[in-house]
Amino acid sequence: MKFVIRPAAREDILRQYEYYLIEADDEHVVARFLSAVESTVARVCRQPGVGAPKMLRNLKLAGLRSSPVRGFSDIRVYYLVSEKLLRVVRVLHGKRDIDPMLEAE
C-alpha cells in the first residue's frame, strides 16, 4: 500500500526530531526515532487495521486510527486508510491534548 505523509505530520516529526536532538543530545536517539517512525508507517501499510480507532466529531477524519511508534510508545502515528492509500495525518505525543489538534485537520 502506498502512503503519504501530510504536511502537519511532517512538521510533527521534525518538531520531535529537534526535541530529541536538543534534549537527548544523542544522534543515536534521533536516528532511532526517525527509523522507528518509518518502521511504524511501513507496518501500518502492511496491516492498516492494526491501529486503535480514534473517534472525533470531524467527519473528514472518520476512520482515523493510531498506532504507537515502536520504542517511543508515547508517540503515536494517526492515519486514515482508503482502498490503496494510507494518509499519515499527524504524529503526536500522547500526553498532549490531541483532540483539538486533530479536529482542526
N, C-alpha and C positions, 0 to 999 in steps of 0.2 A: 504494500500500500504506500502511496506517495504521501508526503506530508509538507505542510507549510507552517512556518513559524511567523505569527503575526508580529507587527512592529512593537506592540506593547510587551509581548513575551520576550522579544529580543532585548528590549530595554530592561526588563526584569532580570534576565540572565546577566547582562552587563553590570547592572547595579550589584547583584550578588557577587559577581566576579571581583568587582572593585572592593567590595566589603572584605572578602577573603584575602585579597591582596594586601590591604591595609591592616586589617585586624590580625590575621594569622601570620602575615609577613613570611609566608611559606609558599613558594611557587608550586610545590608538590600538591598542596591542598587545592590551589587554584586549578591546576591541571586535572586533578582528580574530580573536582566539581564539574568542570566542562565535560569530561569524559562520562561522568555519571548522568548528566542531563542528556547527552547524546544516546547513551545506552538505554535510558528510560524511554525516550521517544521511539527508539528502534523497537523496544519490547512492546510498547503500546501499539505500534504499527502492526506488529505480528499478532497481537491479541487485544484488539481495541475494547473489548468488553471487560478487560481486567480491572479497570479503574472504578472507583466508587462514584455513584451518581451524585450530582450536586443540583438540588432544586433551587431555582431562582424565579423571580417574577418576570424577568426579561424573556419574552418568548423567543427572541433570536438565539438565546442560549439553551433552548430546550434540548435535552440530551447531553448536557455538559457532564463530563466525568473528570475525576482527578486521580492521579497516581503519584505516590511518593518517589522522590529521586533516591535511588539506592545509595546508601552511605550518608545521605543528608535527609533523613526522614522527616524533618520539619519543613522541608521544601517540597512543594507539590506542583506537578505539571497539570494544568487544566486544559482540557481539549474537547473538541467536537469531532464526530466521525460522520462522514457521509459515505456513500457507496464505495468510492475509490480514493477518498482524500481524508486525511487526518489534519485538522487545523489546531495547532497549539495556540491557545488564546492567551494564557498567562502562565508564568512560573513564579509562584509566590510562597513566601514563608507562612506557614500555617498559623503562627501566633499573631498575625496581623488581622485587622478587621477586613476580611477579604470580600464579604458580600457586597458592600458598596462599590468596591473596585471592579468586581465582576459585573454588577448591574449596569455600570457605566459603559460597558463594551458595546 
